Amino acid sequence: MMTERELSRRARHRLAVLRHVEEVSGSVAATCCYYGISRQCYYVWLRRYDSIEKGTTHHAAIVTAVMPDGEIKYTQHTDSYQNVSLEGRINATEKHEGAQNVRIVGPNPD
């Protein structure tokens, strides 16, 4: 099973390949040759990326605690992210991926 860090690294790599076509080479074939991947692989990644609409929720976690100082702790789907600080995660994610739009929603009381 892959760690969260490995998954994040792979996602950044795939995004770099997609950006390379748009920002550097302008050629899918040249980029695929450069990165050593097939064009079929590139188009699978592109379809996945395009299916994530900008501004939609694509990741969720469960808030497990709100500390007395207001710090929010959350848990994700992996054992490595149990009761971790949301603030630390946002800062780390923004460093690698840019500004994040975080929405904290609560259950509907009805």
Buried (B, 14 or more C-beta within 10 A) or exposed (E): EEEEEEEBEEBEEBBEBBEBBEEEBEEBEEBBEEBEBEEEBBEEBBEEEEEEEEEEEEEEBEEEEEEEEEEBBBBBEEEEEEEBEBEEBBEEBEEEEEEEEEEEEEEEEE
